[in-house]
Amino acid sequence: MNSESDNCTKWLGLLSGPLTRRASEKLAMNAVEQPQSIECLFSVVRTADQVKASRASWVLGHLWDISPTSLALYMDDVVDIIIGTAHESVRRNFLRIVADSEPETSVLMALFEHCIGCMISERHAVAVRCNAMQILYLTCKKEPDLSREVKTYIESCIGFGSAAFKARGKAIVKQLSLLEQNELAENI
């Protein structure tokens, strides 16, 4: 067995047992020190094992908090996983990574339709819907022509969400209105 395979096996073992927040943060620190382990974590996230995939995505979320540059090269993978995952916790963790970053326009546009779908669907967790809404706002900051469409979607579903969803929606609608005003002022 080679060392890369041994490393992935080690990570699989670590993700098999219970994982506290502190333990997840410690694993993220280990990943900063051993960047080759990031590939292993992404491999686990792509598996059908919901528990291990969720735990690996949680570690990657903490890795993002500690060292965003460690994941900068993986943004395309993050987008692919967000769009393709069946695991709600993985989607939530990875949408948060994108929502907390300053992603390229290409990343935002790749997620645009998916985020609209997540935001308007009541079957998604509130955190998923709110993170999707934040990504839509970031998209509108880079592509102001989309502001009116996104604002309409948000306004149409604000009444059907939790208090947190409504609060985030109202705040983003206000920010989108400011974007529209700034766009109009620039065109005058």
N, C-alpha and C positions, 0 to 999 in steps of 0.2 A: 504494500500500500504506500502511496506517496504522501508527502506532508500535507498537500492541499486537501486530499481526500480525508486524511486524519483530522484536519482542522474542521472540515464540514461535519464529520461524524461527531466531533466534540461539541460543536454548536447545536446539532440536533439533540444531543443528550441534555445540554443545558436548557433547551426549550421544551423538553418533555415534562419536566416537573413544574410545580407551582412557581409562579413568577410574581414577586412583589414589585412595587414601583422602584424601590431602592435597588433591588437585584437587576431590574431592567436597565436602570441608569448605569449601574456598574458594568453590565454587558456592553452598553453603548460606549463607555469609556474604553473598554477592551477593544472594541471595533475601531476606535480612533487610533489606538496603538498598533492594531493589526489590520490594516486596510484590506488585505486579501479576504478577511472574514465577511466583508460587506457582500461580496458575491454569494457566499453561502447563505446569508440572511435573505437575499433576494430569491435564491433558489427555494428556500423554505416557504417564503410568501407565495410563491407560484404553485405550491402543492395543494392538493385537495383536502389536506388535514387542517381543518378549520382552527383547531386549538393552536397548533404549532405556527400556522400562518399568521394568526392574530398576534401571538407572542412575538414573532419575528418582526412584524410590522410595528409593534409597540417599541421594540428595541430600536428600530430604524427611526421612529419618531423621536425618541430620546437622543439618538445620534444626531438628528437634524437640530435639536435644541442645543446640543453641546458644540457641534462642529458642522455647520451648514455646508461648508466647502467639501466635506467628506462625501456628500451626496450630490454635489453639483453635476458630476459627470453622469449621474443615473436618472436625470429628470425624464428622459424618454422612457426608461423602464417604469418609472413611477406613473407616468401617464398611461402606458399600456396596461399596467396592473389595475389602475383605477377603472379603466374602461372594461377590462375583462374579468375582474374578480367577482366571485359569487359571495364573498365574505364581507359582510357589512362593516365589521371592525377594521378590516384591512382598508376598505374604501374610506372610512372615517379618518384613519391615521394618515393615509396618503393624501387625501384632500386637504387635511390640515397642513401638511408639509408644503403643498403648492400654495395654499391660501396665505401662509406665513412667509412665503418667499417673494422674490421679485422676478417672476418667470418671464422668459422670452415670449414675445407675441405668438410665436409658432406653438408653444406649449399651451398657452391660453386658448388659442383657436382650436387646437386638437381636442380640448376638453369642453368647448362651448356647448355643443348639443347635449353631451352627457350631463353637464352640470344643470342645464335647463331641465332635463328629465328628472334628475335627482331632486332638484328643488321643488318641482311641482308635484312630485309623488309623495303621498302621505304614507306609503309603505316604508320609506326610508327613515332612519333615526333622525332626530332633530339636529344632532351635531353634523350629520352628513348633509342635510338640507341647508344648514347655516354656512358650512364651509363651501358648499357649492355656490351659494349666493355670494359669498365673499369673492370667489374666483370669478364669477360673472361680473362683479364690480371692477375687479382688476382688469378684466378684459375690456370693459367699457372705458377705463382710463386710457388704454392704449388704442382702442378702436371706438371713439366717441359716437360714431354712427349707430352703434348697437344699443346705446343708452335707452332710447325710447322703447325699443322692443323688450329689453330686460326689465325696465321699470314697469311695463304693462304686465309682464308675467308675475313679477313680485306683488304688485298691487292686487292681482287677481287671486293670489293664494294666501295672502296675509291673514285673511279672515278664517282660514281653516287650519291654523297652526297653533302650537303652544305659545305661552307667553314669551319664551326666549326667541322663538321663530318670528313672532310679531315684532318684538323689539328690534331684532337684527334687521328685519325687513323694512321697518320704518326708518331706521338709521341709514340704510343703504339707499332707499328711495330719496331721502333728503340729499345724500351725496350725489346721486345720479342727477337730481334736479340742478345742483350746483354745477355739475359737469356740463349739462345742457345750456345753462346760462352762460358759462364761460365760452362754450363753443359758439353760441350766438353772438356774444360780444366780440369775439375774434373775427367773425365773418362780417361785422358791420364796418 
